[in-house]
Amino acid sequence: MAKCWERRGCDDAMQANCPHAVDPDEKCPARCSYGQCYNETRDSTSDPALIFDPTIDRDAAAKESCVFCAFFLRNGPRIA
């Protein structure tokens, strides 16, 4: 099962027409309504210790909003 930070938030038809989904390495921009997160685990943070933690693999996040989410920052993949 995909983790919340691995899913874009739009269906296959929308992804086929989305300029951001063409490149799998490009994150959904925070301004996209489908790039917003409505999961119960969503916890936006401004904690510098989390935001600037160099061990977090931010490339694993499909959405820009994930890189400011405490749930992702605490539970997401780490750089080896």
Buried (B, 14 or more C-beta within 10 A) or exposed (E): EEBBBBEBBBEEEEBEEBEBBEEEEEBBEBEBEBBEBEEEEBBEBEEEEBEEBEEBEBEBBBBBBBBBBBBBBEEBBEEE
